[in-house]
Amino acid sequence: MVTHVGMEKVLEEDNHQDAYELRVRRGYGRVREAWERFIEEALLAGAVVRFRKGVEKKRLRAALIEDEHFKAVCEGDSALLKFHA
């Protein structure tokens, strides 16, 4: 049985570059979606959600964003961009 990581190695070694890149892009997309979901749910307390019109102002009371949170989000975004490039 070949694991996901093993499959990437096989695809890369067998010069199946297109299939390899597609799998990596899909994986990156899942990580990015999880990161964005974390920001929506944990940091912004569900007050701001992608594809929803407006901001749920009542939920903002539960959102506590300190400078360290902002810094962590910026660093996380930078790390994801480096991975994507």
Backbone as JSON, one array per atom type, in Angstrom:
{
  "sequence": "MVTHVGMEKVLEEDNHQDAYELRVRRGYGRVREAWERFIEEALLAGAVVRFRKGVEKKRLRAALIEDEHFKAVCEGDSALLKFHA",
  "N": [[0.84, -1.19, 0.0], [0.6, 2.16, -0.87], [1.31, 5.16, 0.67], [0.0, 8.55, 0.95], [2.19, 10.31, 0.96], [4.12, 8.6, 0.0], [3.06, 8.15, -2.54], [3.39, 10.66, -3.77], [6.15, 10.67, -3.95], [6.61, 8.51, -5.7], [5.27, 9.48, -7.99], [6.83, 11.73, -8.52], [9.4, 10.62, -8.93], [8.93, 8.98, -11.13], [8.69, 10.72, -13.17], [6.18, 11.89, -13.53], [5.28, 14.58, -13.59], [3.12, 16.41, -13.93], [0.93, 15.14, -12.66], [1.98, 14.94, -10.1], [2.33, 17.68, -9.4], [-0.34, 18.49, -9.43], [-1.42, 17.03, -7.28], [0.06, 18.12, -5.18], [-0.76, 20.8, -5.3], [-3.47, 20.5, -4.67], [-3.24, 19.54, -2.05], [-1.98, 21.75, -0.84], [-4.07, 23.57, -1.16], [-5.95, 22.52, 0.58], [-4.68, 22.84, 3.05], [-4.53, 25.63, 3.12], [-7.29, 26.29, 3.12], [-8.0, 25.21, 5.61], [-6.47, 26.82, 7.31], [-7.62, 29.36, 6.81], [-10.19, 28.84, 7.72], [-9.72, 28.38, 10.42], [-8.98, 30.98, 11.21], [-11.39, 32.33, 10.73], [-13.2, 31.0, 12.5], [-11.93, 30.55, 15.09], [-10.38, 32.85, 15.71], [-11.86, 35.1, 14.85], [-14.29, 34.5, 15.89], [-16.41, 33.54, 14.36], [-17.66, 35.76, 13.36], [-16.98, 36.92, 10.97], [-17.25, 35.43, 7.94], [-16.29, 33.65, 5.12], [-17.93, 34.06, 2.01], [-20.31, 34.84, 3.14], [-22.63, 37.4, 3.43], [-21.95, 40.46, 4.91], [-21.15, 41.26, 8.39], [-21.37, 39.6, 11.45], [-22.14, 41.36, 13.96], [-22.72, 40.99, 16.7], [-21.32, 38.72, 17.36], [-18.77, 39.6, 17.38], [-18.05, 40.45, 19.87], [-17.07, 38.23, 21.17], [-14.73, 37.83, 19.88], [-11.38, 38.09, 20.35], [-8.7, 39.82, 19.69], [-5.41, 40.13, 19.86], [-2.21, 41.84, 19.65], [-0.28, 39.84, 19.36], [-1.75, 37.77, 18.2], [-2.4, 38.86, 15.73], [0.18, 39.08, 14.67], [0.87, 36.36, 14.54], [-0.95, 35.45, 12.62], [-0.1, 36.88, 10.37], [2.49, 35.8, 10.1], [1.83, 33.12, 9.65], [0.44, 33.32, 7.23], [2.54, 34.21, 5.61], [4.2, 31.96, 5.7], [2.59, 30.09, 4.39], [2.47, 31.25, 1.86], [5.14, 31.04, 1.07], [5.35, 28.28, 0.87], [3.59, 27.8, -1.18], [4.78, 29.05, -3.33]],
  "CA": [[0.0, 0.0, 0.0], [1.37, 3.4, -0.98], [0.7, 6.28, 1.39], [-0.04, 9.79, 0.16], [3.55, 10.81, 0.81], [4.77, 7.64, -0.9], [2.54, 8.37, -3.89], [4.06, 11.84, -4.31], [7.52, 10.28, -4.29], [6.52, 7.69, -6.91], [4.92, 10.35, -9.11], [7.96, 12.59, -8.82], [10.48, 9.8, -9.45], [8.55, 8.42, -12.42], [8.53, 11.84, -14.1], [4.78, 12.25, -13.7], [5.31, 15.91, -12.99], [1.79, 17.04, -13.92], [0.14, 14.5, -11.61], [2.6, 15.32, -8.84], [2.0, 19.07, -9.12], [-1.78, 18.56, -9.13], [-1.62, 16.54, -5.9], [0.64, 19.1, -4.26], [-1.65, 21.96, -5.3], [-4.68, 20.14, -3.9], [-2.84, 19.5, -0.65], [-1.79, 23.14, -0.42], [-5.39, 24.18, -1.07], [-6.6, 22.05, 1.83], [-4.01, 23.52, 4.18], [-4.95, 27.03, 3.06], [-8.68, 26.35, 3.58], [-8.02, 24.97, 7.06], [-5.92, 28.02, 7.93], [-8.63, 30.41, 6.73], [-11.31, 28.45, 8.59], [-9.27, 28.64, 11.79], [-9.06, 32.43, 11.45], [-12.82, 32.68, 10.8], [-13.89, 30.43, 13.67], [-11.26, 30.71, 16.38], [-9.9, 34.2, 15.96], [-12.93, 36.08, 14.64], [-15.49, 33.98, 16.58], [-17.5, 33.34, 13.4], [-18.29, 37.03, 12.99], [-16.67, 37.12, 9.56], [-17.14, 34.12, 7.29], [-16.22, 33.74, 3.67], [-19.16, 33.84, 1.24], [-21.48, 35.34, 3.85], [-22.73, 38.86, 3.35], [-21.96, 41.2, 6.16], [-20.44, 40.86, 9.59], [-22.28, 39.4, 12.59], [-21.56, 42.25, 14.96], [-22.88, 40.46, 18.05], [-20.26, 37.73, 17.59], [-17.47, 40.28, 17.53], [-17.74, 40.55, 21.31], [-16.31, 37.04, 21.54], [-13.45, 37.86, 19.18], [-10.35, 38.79, 21.09], [-7.53, 39.83, 18.82], [-4.28, 40.86, 20.44], [-1.12, 42.03, 18.71], [0.39, 38.56, 19.11], [-2.59, 37.02, 17.26], [-2.2, 39.48, 14.42], [1.52, 38.69, 14.23], [0.83, 34.94, 14.2], [-1.68, 35.32, 11.35], [0.8, 37.36, 9.32], [3.56, 34.82, 9.93], [1.23, 31.94, 9.04], [0.19, 33.64, 5.81], [3.84, 34.24, 4.93], [4.66, 30.58, 5.56], [1.8, 29.45, 3.34], [2.88, 31.81, 0.58], [6.44, 30.44, 0.73], [5.08, 26.91, 0.48], [2.88, 27.83, -2.46], [5.69, 29.51, -4.4]],
  "C": [[0.89, 1.24, 0.0], [0.62, 4.5, -0.25], [0.68, 7.5, 0.49], [1.37, 10.32, -0.08], [4.32, 9.9, -0.14], [4.33, 7.84, -2.34], [3.2, 9.59, -4.53], [5.47, 11.48, -4.75], [7.54, 9.45, -5.57], [6.23, 8.57, -8.12], [6.11, 11.22, -9.52], [9.1, 11.79, -9.47], [10.18, 9.25, -10.84], [8.28, 9.5, -13.47], [7.07, 12.1, -14.46], [4.57, 13.62, -13.07], [3.93, 16.55, -12.89], [0.93, 16.46, -12.8], [0.67, 14.88, -10.23], [2.21, 16.75, -8.46], [0.52, 19.23, -8.77], [-2.05, 18.11, -7.7], [-1.08, 17.53, -4.88], [-0.25, 20.33, -4.17], [-2.92, 21.68, -4.5], [-4.37, 20.11, -2.41], [-2.65, 20.9, -0.08], [-3.14, 23.82, -0.23], [-6.12, 23.78, 0.2], [-5.99, 22.71, 3.05], [-4.47, 24.97, 4.25], [-6.39, 27.19, 3.57], [-8.78, 26.15, 5.09], [-7.52, 26.19, 7.82], [-6.96, 29.14, 7.95], [-9.81, 30.1, 7.64], [-10.96, 28.68, 10.05], [-9.4, 30.13, 12.12], [-10.52, 32.85, 11.6], [-13.44, 32.24, 12.12], [-13.23, 30.77, 14.99], [-10.91, 32.17, 16.68], [-11.02, 35.23, 15.87], [-14.28, 35.62, 15.2], [-16.68, 33.83, 15.63], [-18.19, 34.61, 12.97], [-18.1, 37.35, 11.51], [-16.44, 35.76, 8.95], [-17.17, 34.34, 5.78], [-17.56, 33.38, 3.04], [-20.43, 34.23, 1.99], [-21.49, 36.85, 3.76], [-22.72, 39.44, 4.76], [-21.15, 40.56, 7.27], [-21.46, 40.69, 10.7], [-21.69, 40.14, 13.78], [-21.66, 41.71, 16.38], [-21.79, 39.44, 18.37], [-18.9, 38.38, 17.8], [-17.07, 40.44, 18.99], [-16.87, 39.39, 21.77], [-14.93, 37.0, 20.88], [-12.47, 38.69, 19.98], [-9.07, 38.71, 20.27], [-6.47, 40.74, 19.44], [-3.2, 41.02, 19.36], [-0.42, 40.71, 18.36], [-0.41, 37.68, 18.15], [-2.4, 37.54, 15.85], [-0.85, 39.06, 13.83], [1.54, 37.23, 13.79], [0.12, 34.71, 12.87], [-0.79, 35.77, 10.2], [1.92, 36.37, 9.05], [3.03, 33.54, 9.26], [0.95, 32.15, 7.57], [1.49, 33.64, 5.03], [4.37, 32.82, 4.71], [3.89, 29.86, 4.46], [2.19, 29.97, 1.96], [4.22, 31.24, 0.13], [6.24, 29.0, 0.23], [4.48, 26.85, -0.9], [3.82, 28.2, -3.6], [6.64, 28.47, -4.82]]
}
